Amino acid sequence: MIVNYLIFPKIEPIIFNIGPVSFYWYGFMYFIAFLFSSWFLYRRANEFNSFWTKKEIENLLFLCFLGILLGGRVGYVIFYAWDFFSEDVLFLFRIWEGGMSFHGGLIGVVIALFYFSYFNYTRHTFFQVSDFIVPVVPFGLGIGRLGNFINGELWGRVTDAIPWAVLFPSARDQDILTALTNPKWYSLFEQYGMLPRHPSQLYEMFLEGILLFVIFNYLPKRLYLPGTISGLFLLFYGIVRILAECFRQPDPHLGLFKELFSMGQILSFPMVIIGIVLIILSYYQYIK
């Protein structure tokens, strides 16, 4: 049998063990994101002569990563796994079982930024802080999506229309269900034992990570009005996430709302609206 699709390589999620402690690829991605963010923000502070101190940047990064972890987990439970939580409240704390939400992490970071700017209001306003940190955010998003791909999770929807479709062994249970409920895919499943899927993690890595990183690090200086960069991030991220979700497999227990929109898309629509409002308000303050 000639396999026409790419077969997902077997990648051990654990990099290495030290005694009872295991180090995972996904956690390693967070570690790389933290190191790069520290270097990048120190460089950005010096480049723009923005009067940020090293201690302020360290405190800001700590609060943001705390917001990502807490907000991401709580957001996942609220937006994607409320039924599991309602049956077992300890599900919230079983992070090792997986489950983080970008939109929850975003809310957590916004809370962290409000907290930081409140105690540093004489030096940095909220939008000065958010605009300062936005250009590095896509790097963390991109490397996080790479971690999703390495883990073989959050795969895309079934397709036979592209030569780069991937057979994900971790999706086999979902493949069986899809094949049994959709005659179109049954023969393909019989042939390969799996179904070819969009590598949506890599799509998101490119759109949310590489593309947005390039955009936000080469913006014309005239756009550096307080709140504009933050508004543009909400707008652009919302658009690329809505687009990427068209290729991503919806959560099986949630499906599509009205057979049209995934939860990720529903949560991204308000980002687009809020982003547009922020951009308009920032320019209104400028010309007033």
Steps between C-alpha positions, in 0.01 A plus 500: 500500500632840402428767758429832332470698822754601759517279805542684828838400647497329835637765735538421866332786693757464780844636414676340796451399861693591812389255764122527537492837318417499128575785261249536218538662160195718562642636824832551325320723248376719784856518634634611159219757473593642842871527413434659163242742644748613765774564243261664254342738751839606643610575144175679419527713815850614403413553136207730568659663806172430678636535855415144595723353769617140504307440823177634346536270199567200726191579709289552189607170345436311823149644529425432132611137516300456820201649320553266205516188719211584732282671241574237238394215727193671647399618153528146362276367777239774449499512121576141404457259791229632731317165500814321619555762770138488619536126555845523662628835631850354540517486120606867516827403667590201283705705256713199405192361320523792256271790429599867462302776333658793318200722566510414869873569504435835329253599772756393760769715336266801479433467875876474559560816293235690692662390826848599381394838359297578814810473719721674242256764373745785552739341248290285268131519407303186412526552125868588520553165669278301262647667189848429633442127540280427194787464243645202687169318552491335153827322573345329801189414301700355212727285712200383702334378177823318415467330837144398410632343178779313679241365744281393208202691643251757373519351153301630206188385321493204264598574140608314189555814293857589595825302459633618837214348701627310804396167651493560878502176705370697799186587302408138428204488739358809335581351159299188581200708602529714187530196274198329656280808477611622158509249210725735302791424733435132572695358206791737568511385862498137387795572273723684748361411843491874564361806326712776345461833680608858462813570710310795647757543778754603236248730333449673834874509564543691175197730536504571875874474540716583199259729312391705803857522629614651170203738489542634853873543476491697177207731566546861384590727791192716435289215635665522841212687661403369846261210456542466123739206507284322757193561286675375186607185682144422607377571147764300311509209742123474497501488117777241464352282777157506335667400174715226656200350680348420160768228469516387865301207633232629741495353849288183468291577811426852374480469123397804295244755613215501246726267295704809408722641775745336737553618855833652396325708235223608736759621752699678226217707354492735806878546465451641151231742621696612807813543287319729255354704788844542661655618172222753444521628857879537486482710184207698639711593804785597269301737277280642776 
